[in-house]
Amino acid sequence: MHISRGFHGRRAEADPARVPPGQYVTDDFPVLSAGPTPRVPLDQWSFSMRGEVDEERRWSWEEFQALPRDDVTVDIHCVTKWSKLDTSWGGVSVDTLLDGVDTEATHVLAFCDGGYTTNLPLADVTGGRAWVAFAYDGQPLDPEHGGPARLLVPHLYFWKSAKWVRGLELRSDDEPGFWESYGYHNYGDPWREQRYAGD
Amino acid sequence: MKWRFATVADVHPETGRTTSIALRVPGWGGHLAGQHVDVRLTAEDGYQAQRSYSIASAPDDDGLVLTVEEIDDGEVSPYLVEELQPGDELELRGPIGGYFVWEESKGGPLLLVAGGSGIAPLRAMLRHRLARNGDVPVRLLYSARKLDEVIYRDELTRAAENDGIDVHLTLTRERPDGWQGYARRIDRDLIAEVAWPPAERPLAYVCGPTPFVEAAADALVSLGHDPGRIRTERFGPTGS
């Protein structure tokens, strides 16, 4: 290990069991996106479940809002090193969206306004571990942060929690998404510090 | 991705809050203009902190230059700006990011829109374009609070005077007497004046603080530019 001469650091006061290696805790909510913020009117918004399913499922904004809502408080970890603890979200569990779906799929590719995609194992978006969130801190989700709705998969680095999400494509293969094709890790577990390909 | 040792070859203050750090990185495999690196510092007791910094040098330059802005109550940037000296070693890994990059094959015309220290990766693109002596037209729109916070000011002046690069500065807080440039925050009209019309299909790179990037990218989209040709890199107040 190389000691940086004269560096003392500012020790985090947060519980180390909640802050993965190489992360620091922030109270802000930084924004990172590869392009302009898409703005889609709610009457033109829909959410789809497509790919390896018997029949594509699609919800309008109103239908989506009528689904059972979960409110969750989770810690989130961005690959750019910040973590934010106890963030409160409202949305629909991906389990609810997949309820009754018969599929052989092993992975999902989330697709979004603006063309962003990200890939995840199906097992990582089921079992109460992923949501399509449309509220943050009790308010409608801000467009900068992915509103009207974003994926929320807090146990993986936050680029997996795709902003402006419009649906999930169920797949029997693992198709790399946007950042995964630009050298970021395919899975992205913050606790194993899987930031980049090969980590 | 592997951590490497870099040796500080030079530190060069750019403005009161920003310093360029020239590094020698044995085994460095090169980078594309616009990419960044992760820097890791280690305290004597083993405590470590990591942050990302854009590479401000062109792939054509010798060595690697990071231009770092000191963030108030930041953890890493005050060390890099205030403490680091030639001969010190840093750990870094990279290059990282493959989307916010420009190389000649991507063509142009090239519209660079910078807010504050967001100029750093765009300067790498500008230097790369000049080093290759290509014919892609470049326009730079750079917003700073005041003239002495304009990073790379001499270099940008030379690029404008000698190399035909179209450089537009806007100073949002304080202007010297007789200032001829723009004097307001970037808005739709300002972008419309500086940018090529949408029909010319410029390739736009926008980098700066989040509200700046939101405003500039929204303005480009509302003027009719293809969102697929607008690439953004944002840093929040915690980009320390």
Contacts between the chains, C-beta under 8 A, distances in Angstrom:
chain1	res1	chain2	res2	distance
A	1	B	42	5.7
A	1	B	46	6.6
A	2	B	5	6.6
A	2	B	42	6.0
A	2	B	89	6.0
A	2	B	91	5.7
A	3	B	42	5.5
A	3	B	43	7.3
A	3	B	44	5.6
A	4	B	41	4.2
A	4	B	42	5.3
A	4	B	43	7.1
A	4	B	79	7.3
A	4	B	88	7.5
A	4	B	89	7.8
A	4	B	90	7.1
A	4	B	91	8.0
A	5	B	83	8.0
A	5	B	88	5.9
A	6	B	79	7.2
A	6	B	83	4.9
A	7	B	41	4.6
A	7	B	42	7.0
A	7	B	43	5.3
A	7	B	49	8.0
A	7	B	79	5.3
A	7	B	83	7.2
A	8	B	43	5.5
A	9	B	41	7.0
A	9	B	43	4.6
A	9	B	47	4.7
A	9	B	48	7.7
A	9	B	49	5.3
A	9	B	75	6.3
A	10	B	49	7.8
A	10	B	75	4.6
A	11	B	47	6.4
A	22	B	40	7.8
A	22	B	48	7.2
A	22	B	50	4.8
A	24	B	49	6.6
A	24	B	75	6.8
A	26	B	238	4.5
A	28	B	236	5.6
A	28	B	237	5.5
A	28	B	238	4.9
A	29	B	236	7.7
A	30	B	210	7.2
A	30	B	234	7.7
A	30	B	235	7.4
A	30	B	236	3.1
A	30	B	237	7.6
A	30	B	238	5.6
A	30	B	239	7.2
A	31	B	210	4.5
A	31	B	214	7.9
A	31	B	234	5.3
A	31	B	236	6.2
A	32	B	234	5.8
A	33	B	232	6.1
A	33	B	234	6.7
A	34	B	99	5.3
A	34	B	100	7.1
A	34	B	231	6.5
A	34	B	232	6.4
A	35	B	217	7.1
A	35	B	227	5.8
A	35	B	228	7.4
A	35	B	230	5.6
A	35	B	231	6.3
A	35	B	232	5.6
A	36	B	217	3.8
A	36	B	218	6.4
A	36	B	220	6.9
A	36	B	221	4.9
A	36	B	227	4.9
A	36	B	230	5.2
A	36	B	232	6.8
A	37	B	214	6.3
A	37	B	217	6.9
A	37	B	218	6.9
A	38	B	227	7.2
A	80	B	52	5.6
A	81	B	50	5.5
A	81	B	51	6.1
A	81	B	52	6.9
A	82	B	238	5.7
A	114	B	227	6.5
A	115	B	228	6.8
A	144	B	210	6.9
A	144	B	214	6.3
A	178	B	99	7.6
A	181	B	98	7.8
A	182	B	97	6.5
A	182	B	98	3.6
A	182	B	99	5.4
A	183	B	96	6.7
A	183	B	97	7.3
A	183	B	98	5.6
A	195	B	1	7.5
A	195	B	38	7.8
A	196	B	1	4.2
A	196	B	93	7.9
A	196	B	96	6.5
A	197	B	1	7.2
A	198	B	1	5.6
A	199	B	1	6.1
